[in-house]
């Protein structure tokens, strides 16, 4: 039988790996963090590819960008590319991605969130969303995303969003 436990690298308060691991969902000590990635996929028309969370997931039916937790041993970029492949079924070219920012967040599971900005000009026919992760996909401009946040239909967990939108 294969062990499906997801392990995270524990990072210190400065984002450095400690050499220790934690199982997903287990509590962490004070000043322990894990790494998450947010992947903002931008098309040539400067619209973002956003996804509606599968209804069975926490916050099901909410719109968001692609992302998730890095698993033990992964770099931030590796996690960004893997999460995009798992959720949307597309292979992003690492050369078209850049780390936009890293933020330290205090949540139920404290993390460092790396926001990646990736250019992708493939159409919807290239997408193969995982139905256990994603219910629907679409493109949205920054003003539309701001409006969706105000309406409560887009996840509002991205503290760097204003800075990201200004850079586009």
Number of C-alpha atoms within 10 A of each C-alpha: 3 4 5 6 8 14 18 22 23 24 21 18 16 11 18 12 18 12 11 13 18 18 15 15 11 9 12 17 10 9 13 21 29 27 26 22 26 25 28 25 23 21 17 10 10 14 19 23 21 24 23 22 26 19 15 13 12 9 14 14 19 21 25 24 21 25 23 18 23 24 21 20 14 15 11 21 19 15 24 30 21 20 22 23 18 18 21 23 15 18 15 18 11 13 8 11 20 14 15 17 13 17 15 17 15 11 9 9 15 21 24 21 26 22 25 24 21 22 20 19 11 12 8 11 6 12 15 14 19 15 14 12 19 26 18 16 18 12 17 18 15 17 11 13 22 17 12 17 17 11 9 12 16 23 17 15 11 15 12 14 15 11 11 17 13 8 8 10
